[in-house]
Amino acid sequence: MAGEPFRVEMIEEKAMEVYIDEILAIAGKIKTVREAVRKDADSMYRRLERAGYVRRLAKQTEETLPELIAAAYADNWTVAAIAEHLVVSESYVYRVLREQRAE
């Protein structure tokens, strides 16, 4: 047969190239998975932080809401307008106003 003689080294080199390519491909997939996991973890952390902030803000607002309703009513806001802006029922606004007057 004409050409180069059979060399085991050539087969080993070619096999090594294939293995290195496969390892690099696997490493790329692992990197992608890790990034996705980190992104989800960061996303969950941010979501929890945001939810905690909104919850604390809502509690503070709930505590001052009766005073705010009374102040708006004293400033000639209608019960309907107050209820609409606060996204509560008119009966809730009337109840809060009654409680405020009782105090």
Residue frames as a rotation matrix with the C-alpha (Angstrom) as fourth column:
MET 1
0.572 0.820 0.000 0.00
0.820 -0.572 0.000 0.00
0.000 0.000 -1.000 0.00
ALA 2
-0.340 -0.676 0.654 1.29
0.629 -0.680 -0.377 3.43
0.699 0.283 0.657 -0.90
GLY 3
0.500 0.484 0.718 1.21
-0.133 -0.777 0.616 6.30
0.856 -0.404 -0.324 1.56
GLU 4
-0.156 -0.554 0.818 2.15
-0.884 -0.291 -0.366 6.71
0.440 -0.780 -0.445 5.15
PRO 5
-0.649 -0.095 -0.755 2.71
0.154 0.956 -0.252 3.72
0.745 -0.279 -0.605 7.30
PHE 6
0.472 0.863 -0.180 0.13
0.265 0.056 0.963 2.95
0.841 -0.502 -0.202 9.97
ARG 7
-0.687 -0.696 0.208 0.93
0.029 -0.313 -0.949 4.85
0.726 -0.646 0.235 13.15
VAL 8
-0.076 0.617 -0.783 -0.71
0.925 0.337 0.177 4.26
0.373 -0.711 -0.596 16.51
GLU 9
-0.700 -0.277 -0.658 0.25
0.560 -0.785 -0.266 7.80
-0.443 -0.555 0.705 17.50
MET 10
-0.915 0.392 0.089 -2.03
-0.200 -0.636 0.745 9.23
0.349 0.664 0.661 14.78
ILE 11
-0.124 0.903 -0.411 -5.01
0.390 0.425 0.817 7.28
0.913 -0.058 -0.405 16.10
GLU 12
-0.145 0.005 -0.989 -4.25
0.989 -0.027 -0.145 8.36
-0.027 -1.000 -0.001 19.65
GLU 13
-0.932 -0.234 -0.277 -3.94
0.230 -0.972 0.048 12.01
-0.281 -0.019 0.960 18.60
LYS 14
-0.665 0.743 0.074 -7.22
-0.187 -0.262 0.947 11.90
0.723 0.616 0.313 16.69
ALA 15
0.032 0.670 -0.742 -8.96
0.707 0.509 0.491 10.15
0.707 -0.540 -0.457 19.61
MET 16
-0.480 -0.295 -0.826 -7.56
0.832 -0.452 -0.322 12.76
-0.278 -0.842 0.463 21.98
GLU 17
-0.987 0.151 0.062 -8.92
-0.110 -0.897 0.427 15.57
0.120 0.415 0.902 19.80
VAL 18
-0.271 0.941 -0.202 -12.36
0.050 0.223 0.974 13.96
0.961 0.254 -0.107 19.78
TYR 19
0.016 0.242 -0.970 -12.31
0.932 0.348 0.102 13.45
0.362 -0.906 -0.220 23.55
ILE 20
-0.798 -0.352 -0.489 -11.20
0.515 -0.819 -0.252 17.03
-0.312 -0.454 0.835 24.15
ASP 21
-0.811 0.559 0.171 -14.01
-0.250 -0.597 0.763 18.31
0.529 0.576 0.624 21.93
GLU 22
0.023 0.842 -0.539 -16.52
0.389 0.489 0.781 16.17
0.921 -0.227 -0.316 23.84
ILE 23
-0.229 -0.181 -0.956 -15.18
0.973 -0.051 -0.224 17.36
-0.008 -0.982 0.188 27.21
LEU 24
-0.982 -0.142 -0.125 -15.40
0.137 -0.990 0.043 20.99
-0.130 0.025 0.991 26.09
ALA 25
-0.487 0.872 0.037 -18.97
-0.167 -0.135 0.977 20.45
0.857 0.470 0.211 24.91
ILE 26
0.144 0.508 -0.849 -19.92
0.758 0.495 0.425 18.88
0.636 -0.705 -0.314 28.26
ALA 27
-0.590 -0.434 -0.681 -18.17
0.775 -0.539 -0.328 21.73
-0.225 -0.722 0.655 30.12
GLY 28
-0.934 0.288 0.212 -20.21
-0.150 -0.854 0.498 24.21
0.324 0.434 0.841 28.06
LYS 29
-0.058 0.960 -0.274 -23.44
0.129 0.280 0.951 22.44
0.990 0.020 -0.140 28.98
ILE 30
-0.022 -0.021 -1.000 -22.47
0.975 0.219 -0.026 22.39
0.219 -0.976 0.015 32.66
LYS 31
-0.909 -0.354 -0.218 -21.73
0.390 -0.908 -0.151 26.12
-0.145 -0.222 0.964 32.51
THR 32
-0.642 0.737 0.212 -25.12
-0.240 -0.456 0.857 26.78
0.728 0.499 0.470 30.92
VAL 33
0.184 0.717 -0.672 -26.91
0.516 0.511 0.687 24.74
0.836 -0.474 -0.276 33.59
ARG 34
-0.341 -0.392 -0.854 -25.00
0.938 -0.195 -0.286 26.47
-0.054 -0.899 0.434 36.40
GLU 35
-0.993 -0.020 0.117 -25.85
0.040 -0.985 0.167 29.90
0.112 0.171 0.979 34.98
ALA 36
-0.265 0.964 -0.009 -29.52
-0.116 -0.023 0.993 28.95
0.957 0.264 0.118 34.76
VAL 37
0.173 0.291 -0.941 -29.53
0.833 0.466 0.297 27.68
0.525 -0.836 -0.162 38.33
ARG 38
-0.683 -0.495 -0.537 -27.82
0.703 -0.644 -0.301 30.85
-0.197 -0.583 0.788 39.57
LYS 39
-0.858 0.408 0.313 -30.24
-0.156 -0.786 0.598 33.00
0.490 0.464 0.738 37.61
ASP 40
0.095 0.935 -0.342 -33.21
0.216 0.316 0.924 31.19
0.972 -0.162 -0.172 39.15
ALA 41
-0.010 -0.168 -0.986 -31.68
0.987 0.154 -0.036 31.48
0.158 -0.974 0.164 42.61
ASP 42
-0.930 -0.334 -0.152 -31.02
0.350 -0.933 -0.090 35.19
-0.111 -0.137 0.984 42.11
SER 43
-0.571 0.789 0.227 -34.51
-0.166 -0.382 0.909 35.60
0.804 0.482 0.349 40.73
MET 44
0.247 0.662 -0.708 -36.04
0.614 0.459 0.643 33.84
0.750 -0.593 -0.293 43.75
TYR 45
-0.405 -0.481 -0.778 -33.92
0.904 -0.336 -0.263 35.94
-0.135 -0.810 0.571 46.11
ARG 46
-0.991 0.028 0.132 -35.03
0.008 -0.964 0.267 39.13
0.135 0.265 0.955 44.38
ARG 47
-0.243 0.969 -0.046 -38.66
0.012 0.050 0.999 38.01
0.970 0.242 -0.023 44.34
LEU 48
0.188 0.274 -0.943 -38.57
0.891 0.355 0.281 37.24
0.412 -0.894 -0.177 48.07
GLU 49
-0.724 -0.512 -0.462 -36.85
0.653 -0.724 -0.220 40.55
-0.222 -0.461 0.859 48.82
ARG 50
-0.857 0.438 0.271 -39.44
-0.169 -0.736 0.655 42.44
0.486 0.516 0.705 46.78
ALA 51
0.043 0.919 -0.392 -42.34
0.293 0.363 0.884 40.55
0.955 -0.153 -0.253 48.37
GLY 52
-0.094 -0.153 -0.984 -40.97
0.992 0.064 -0.104 41.26
0.079 -0.986 0.146 51.84
TYR 53
-0.948 -0.292 -0.124 -40.61
0.295 -0.955 -0.008 44.94
-0.116 -0.044 0.992 51.03
VAL 54
-0.567 0.805 0.172 -44.14
-0.217 -0.348 0.912 45.17
0.795 0.480 0.372 49.63
ARG 55
0.132 0.621 -0.773 -45.51
0.644 0.539 0.543 43.31
0.753 -0.570 -0.329 52.64
ARG 56
-0.439 -0.357 -0.825 -43.79
0.874 -0.384 -0.299 45.67
-0.210 -0.852 0.480 55.11
LEU 57
-0.992 0.084 0.094 -45.00
-0.045 -0.931 0.363 48.65
0.118 0.355 0.927 53.11
ALA 58
-0.266 0.956 -0.126 -48.54
0.051 0.144 0.988 47.27
0.963 0.257 -0.087 53.09
LYS 59
0.023 0.237 -0.971 -48.47
0.945 0.312 0.098 46.80
0.326 -0.920 -0.217 56.87
GLN 60
-0.779 -0.366 -0.509 -47.30
0.524 -0.826 -0.207 50.38
-0.345 -0.428 0.835 57.37
THR 61
-0.848 0.508 0.153 -50.00
-0.222 -0.603 0.766 51.60
0.481 0.616 0.624 55.01
GLU 62
-0.079 0.852 -0.518 -52.69
0.468 0.491 0.735 49.55
0.880 -0.184 -0.437 56.77
GLU 63
-0.274 -0.096 -0.957 -51.69
0.959 -0.107 -0.264 51.13
-0.077 -0.990 0.121 60.10
THR 64
-0.804 -0.109 -0.585 -52.04
0.157 -0.987 -0.032 54.66
-0.574 -0.118 0.811 58.74
LEU 65
-0.784 0.507 0.358 -54.98
0.465 0.098 0.880 53.99
0.411 0.857 -0.312 56.42
PRO 66
0.141 0.907 -0.398 -57.72
0.989 -0.107 0.106 55.08
0.053 -0.408 -0.911 58.86
GLU 67
-0.023 -0.224 -0.974 -56.02
0.411 -0.890 0.195 58.43
-0.911 -0.396 0.113 59.38
LEU 68
-0.936 -0.352 -0.018 -55.56
0.104 -0.324 0.940 58.83
-0.337 0.878 0.340 55.64
ILE 69
-0.446 0.855 0.265 -59.23
0.781 0.227 0.582 58.09
0.437 0.467 -0.768 54.98
ALA 70
0.330 0.569 -0.753 -60.30
0.872 -0.489 0.013 60.57
-0.361 -0.661 -0.658 57.66
ALA 71
-0.370 -0.554 -0.746 -57.95
0.200 -0.832 0.518 63.23
-0.907 0.042 0.419 56.28
ALA 72
-0.953 0.050 0.299 -59.20
0.297 -0.041 0.954 62.71
0.060 0.998 0.024 52.71
TYR 73
-0.067 0.997 -0.025 -62.82
0.939 0.072 0.336 62.91
0.337 -0.001 -0.942 53.87
ALA 74
0.266 0.092 -0.959 -62.03
0.653 -0.749 0.109 66.09
-0.709 -0.656 -0.260 55.85
ASP 75
-0.669 -0.580 -0.465 -60.46
0.002 -0.627 0.779 67.47
-0.743 0.521 0.420 52.68
ASN 76
0.047 0.872 -0.488 -63.85
-0.687 -0.326 -0.649 67.07
-0.725 0.366 0.583 50.94
TRP 77
-0.846 -0.226 -0.484 -63.13
-0.501 0.648 0.573 63.82
0.184 0.727 -0.661 49.13
THR 78
0.265 0.964 -0.027 -66.24
-0.923 0.262 0.282 61.76
0.279 -0.049 0.959 48.57
VAL 79
0.181 -0.118 0.976 -66.52
-0.564 0.801 0.201 58.30
-0.806 -0.587 0.079 50.06
ALA 80
0.918 0.213 0.334 -66.80
0.139 0.616 -0.775 56.89
-0.371 0.758 0.536 46.53
ALA 81
0.713 -0.700 -0.038 -63.59
-0.414 -0.378 -0.828 58.64
0.565 0.606 -0.560 45.43
ILE 82
0.031 -0.696 0.717 -61.68
-0.987 0.092 0.131 57.47
-0.157 -0.712 -0.685 48.50
ALA 83
0.407 0.211 0.889 -62.88
-0.257 0.960 -0.110 53.90
-0.876 -0.184 0.445 48.00
GLU 84
0.998 -0.007 0.057 -61.99
0.057 0.246 -0.968 53.96
-0.008 0.969 0.246 44.31
HIS 85
0.465 -0.882 0.074 -58.47
-0.682 -0.410 -0.605 55.26
0.564 0.231 -0.793 44.90
LEU 86
-0.222 -0.549 0.806 -57.78
-0.940 0.340 -0.028 52.79
-0.259 -0.764 -0.591 47.71
VAL 87
-0.390 0.197 -0.900 -59.45
-0.513 0.765 0.390 49.91
0.764 0.614 -0.197 45.85
VAL 88
-0.963 0.250 -0.099 -61.73
0.217 0.506 -0.835 49.17
-0.159 -0.825 -0.542 48.80
SER 89
-0.243 0.948 0.205 -65.49
0.843 0.102 0.528 49.17
0.479 0.301 -0.824 49.16
GLU 90
-0.260 0.266 0.928 -67.45
-0.214 -0.953 0.213 52.24
0.942 -0.143 0.305 50.14
SER 91
0.799 0.588 -0.123 -68.78
-0.040 0.255 0.966 50.35
0.600 -0.767 0.227 53.15
TYR 92
0.245 -0.808 -0.537 -65.20
0.934 0.346 -0.094 49.87
0.262 -0.478 0.839 54.33
VAL 93
-0.626 -0.463 0.627 -64.59
0.360 -0.885 -0.294 53.62
0.691 0.041 0.721 54.07
TYR 94
0.209 0.786 0.582 -67.83
-0.382 -0.482 0.788 54.36
0.900 -0.388 0.199 55.99
ARG 95
0.797 0.072 -0.600 -66.84
0.428 0.632 0.645 51.86
0.426 -0.771 0.473 58.68
VAL 96
-0.214 -0.958 -0.193 -63.39
0.918 -0.129 -0.376 53.41
0.335 -0.258 0.906 59.07
LEU 97
-0.517 0.077 0.853 -64.91
-0.036 -0.997 0.069 56.89
0.856 0.005 0.518 59.28
ARG 98
0.625 0.775 0.097 -67.35
-0.193 0.033 0.981 55.70
0.756 -0.632 0.170 61.99
GLU 99
0.568 -0.492 -0.660 -64.49
0.788 0.556 0.265 54.17
0.237 -0.670 0.703 63.95
GLN 100
-0.503 -0.786 0.360 -62.45
0.661 -0.618 -0.426 57.35
0.557 0.024 0.830 63.57
ARG 101
-0.113 0.553 0.825 -65.33
-0.316 -0.808 0.498 59.46
0.942 -0.205 0.266 64.91
ALA 102
0.816 0.438 -0.377 -65.78
0.145 0.477 0.867 57.07
0.560 -0.762 0.325 67.85
GLU 103
0.052 -0.871 -0.488 -62.15
0.970 0.161 -0.182 57.56
0.237 -0.464 0.853 68.85
